[in-house]
């Protein structure tokens, strides 16, 4: 079982990574054209996914954390389903 403090910090980290990957890592072409072009939508999703997975691997997937695979799966699905 994880503590409330750890859960809150993890939630804040997930929000930060979403903000970074979704708003700061996409260029103007992606932001303007992703709703009209499958190419730009694909580029956006690949960029978002790469940044998210990089930071998740650096912080969340450390062996010292007490998260189970189900916890990671829930985090992953929450972020991508709300994206």
BAFI-3210 file (N, C-alpha, C; in Angstrom, 3 decimals, decimal comma, padded with zeros to 6 digits):
// residues 83
n [1|2|3|4|5|6|7|8|9|10|11|12|13|14|15|16|17|18|19|20|21|22|23|24|25|26|27|28|29|30|31|32|33|34|35|36|37|38|39|40|41|42|43|44|45|46|47|48|49|50|51|52|53|54|55|56|57|58|59|60|61|62|63|64|65|66|67|68|69|70|71|72|73|74|75|76|77|78|79|80|81|82|83]
n.u [000,841|000,524|001,539|-000,461|000,873|002,825|001,171|-000,037|002,217|002,962|000,717|000,904|003,321|002,584|000,728|002,446|004,194|002,373|001,630|004,127|004,774|002,548|002,103|004,519|006,339|005,382|005,386|004,408|003,194|002,253|000,396|-001,490|-002,288|-002,930|-005,572|-006,574|-004,986|-003,770|-001,077|000,166|-001,203|-000,308|002,441|002,276|001,197|003,275|005,408|004,372|004,022|006,681|008,021|006,513|006,910|009,689|010,120|008,519|009,881|012,241|011,455|008,984|009,143|011,095|012,782|012,556|010,129|006,848|004,905|002,560|002,208|-000,395|-000,979|000,711|-000,413|-002,969|-002,288|-001,135|-003,328|-005,144|-003,885|-003,626|-006,256|-007,514|-006,279]
n.v [-001,184|002,210|005,407|008,316|010,734|009,949|009,172|011,640|013,170|011,640|011,981|014,764|014,779|013,352|015,114|017,280|016,108|015,576|018,212|019,209|017,438|017,676|020,391|021,873|020,433|020,142|021,511|024,525|023,789|021,189|021,756|023,334|021,852|019,225|018,461|018,318|016,791|013,585|012,950|014,999|014,598|012,038|012,583|014,266|012,492|010,580|012,187|013,064|010,573|009,597|011,490|011,240|008,492|008,468|010,140|008,766|006,346|007,238|008,142|007,020|004,225|003,165|000,694|001,017|002,104|001,383|000,571|-001,368|-003,383|-003,000|-000,476|001,154|000,629|001,715|004,455|005,008|004,512|006,422|008,900|008,755|008,294|010,597|012,382]
n.w [000,000|-000,792|000,527|001,366|000,900|-000,966|-003,053|-003,682|-004,474|-006,687|-008,316|-008,796|-010,178|-012,473|-013,597|-014,121|-016,033|-018,060|-018,732|-019,582|-021,735|-023,406|-023,954|-024,105|-025,618|-028,136|-031,405|-033,201|-035,627|-035,025|-032,986|-034,293|-036,519|-035,837|-035,463|-037,971|-039,605|-040,085|-040,108|-038,539|-036,169|-035,518|-035,180|-032,955|-031,017|-030,909|-029,976|-027,494|-026,233|-026,168|-024,510|-022,145|-021,480|-021,157|-018,861|-017,019|-016,834|-015,684|-013,166|-012,025|-012,445|-010,819|-008,871|-006,101|-005,467|-004,250|-006,030|-007,824|-010,809|-011,655|-010,573|-012,150|-014,638|-014,291|-013,906|-016,417|-018,172|-017,200|-017,806|-020,645|-021,430|-020,649|-022,203]
ca.u [000,000|001,310|001,048|-001,190|001,878|003,408|000,133|-000,191|003,400|002,880|-000,309|001,472|004,323|001,872|000,186|003,586|004,654|001,339|001,781|005,372|004,716|001,435|002,105|005,834|007,142|004,830|005,631|003,196|002,526|001,502|-000,747|-002,500|-002,703|-003,210|-007,001|-006,948|-004,059|-003,331|000,373|000,498|-001,739|000,636|003,656|001,933|001,071|004,612|006,166|003,766|004,320|008,119|008,344|005,872|007,589|011,032|010,052|007,982|010,954|013,231|010,955|007,952|009,436|012,246|012,446|012,308|008,723|005,996|003,787|002,396|001,945|-001,755|-000,881|001,270|-001,401|-004,017|-001,724|-000,983|-004,650|-005,737|-003,281|-003,940|-007,704|-007,901|-005,590]
ca.v [000,000|003,440|006,437|009,430|011,689|009,403|009,236|013,045|013,534|010,947|012,682|016,040|014,461|012,980|016,353|018,025|015,456|015,827|019,612|019,330|016,686|018,076|021,798|022,458|019,637|020,172|022,775|025,218|022,982|020,121|022,277|023,897|020,946|017,855|018,142|018,227|015,963|012,380|013,019|015,836|013,923|010,956|013,205|014,732|011,328|010,013|013,096|012,985|009,256|009,496|012,306|010,633|007,249|008,792|010,611|007,708|005,386|007,843|008,417|006,125|002,801|002,779|-000,478|001,359|002,461|000,251|000,492|-002,632|-003,233|-002,460|000,963|001,771|000,489|002,705|005,773|005,100|004,637|007,690|009,984|008,664|008,401|012,000|013,183]
ca.w [000,000|-000,848|001,438|000,758|000,419|-002,191|-004,088|-004,075|-005,251|-007,974|-009,092|-009,245|-011,186|-013,695|-014,163|-014,665|-017,258|-019,072|-019,130|-020,339|-022,993|-024,257|-024,343|-024,371|-026,542|-029,484|-032,085|-033,648|-036,652|-034,359|-032,234|-035,195|-037,585|-035,386|-035,563|-039,385|-040,355|-039,379|-039,948|-037,385|-034,989|-035,212|-034,646|-031,610|-030,133|-030,728|-029,112|-026,173|-025,681|-025,898|-023,332|-020,988|-021,120|-020,666|-017,478|-016,173|-016,584|-014,799|-011,812|-011,486|-012,546|-009,991|-008,041|-004,697|-005,282|-003,885|-006,954|-008,538|-012,238|-011,785|-010,324|-013,359|-015,698|-014,020|-014,203|-017,864|-018,768|-016,810|-018,582|-022,063|-021,679|-020,477|-023,207]
c.u [000,883|000,699|000,329|-000,209|002,509|002,413|-000,055|000,992|003,396|001,856|000,194|002,522|003,643|001,290|001,303|004,052|003,644|001,474|003,021|005,254|003,660|001,549|003,471|006,669|006,552|005,088|004,319|002,447|001,690|000,247|-001,856|-003,082|-003,113|-004,687|-007,445|-006,105|-003,625|-001,818|000,733|-000,063|-000,805|001,923|003,434|001,882|002,441|005,470|005,677|004,130|005,787|008,503|007,758|006,607|008,995|010,986|009,476|009,059|012,000|012,751|010,017|008,347|010,690|011,855|012,136|010,868|007,906|004,778|003,752|002,190|000,569|-001,761|-000,356|000,266|-002,521|-003,528|-001,668|-002,336|-005,338|-005,204|-003,709|-005,430|-008,188|-007,224|-006,474]
c.v [001,244|004,483|007,529|010,442|011,228|009,474|010,664|013,494|012,876|011,620|014,008|015,823|014,128|014,211|017,184|017,421|015,659|017,245|019,792|018,666|017,222|019,511|022,348|021,680|019,582|021,535|023,368|024,430|021,872|020,672|022,788|022,866|019,551|017,482|017,950|017,240|014,757|012,370|013,815|015,261|012,794|011,509|013,693|013,561|010,697|010,878|013,005|011,666|009,131|010,270|011,676|009,370|007,493|009,202|009,557|006,697|005,940|007,949|007,325|004,662|002,393|001,609|-000,146|001,763|001,212|000,128|-000,876|-002,342|-002,625|-000,957|001,685|001,739|001,509|004,119|005,999|005,315|005,941|008,825|009,924|008,720|009,829|012,917|013,256]
c.w [000,000|000,074|000,656|000,170|-000,883|-003,335|-004,589|-004,914|-006,628|-008,875|-009,631|-010,327|-012,516|-014,372|-014,792|-015,980|-018,382|-019,610|-020,004|-021,712|-023,948|-024,750|-024,730|-025,382|-027,949|-030,115|-032,594|-034,716|-036,032|-033,707|-033,149|-036,161|-037,122|-035,481|-037,017|-040,179|-039,519|-039,178|-038,697|-036,093|-034,559|-034,621|-033,213|-030,628|-029,878|-029,802|-027,680|-025,481|-025,304|-024,644|-022,077|-020,545|-020,595|-019,199|-016,542|-015,851|-015,635|-013,357|-011,293|-011,483|-011,789|-009,100|-006,588|-004,430|-005,003|-004,786|-007,618|-010,022|-012,467|-011,553|-011,563|-014,501|-015,523|-014,315|-015,712|-018,532|-018,412|-017,675|-020,042|-022,362|-021,488|-021,480|-024,412]
res [x|x|x|x|x|x|x|x|x|x|x|x|x|x|x|x|x|x|x|x|x|x|x|x|x|x|x|x|x|x|x|x|x|x|x|x|x|x|x|x|x|x|x|x|x|x|x|x|x|x|x|x|x|x|x|x|x|x|x|x|x|x|x|x|x|x|x|x|x|x|x|x|x|x|x|x|x|x|x|x|x|x|x]
***
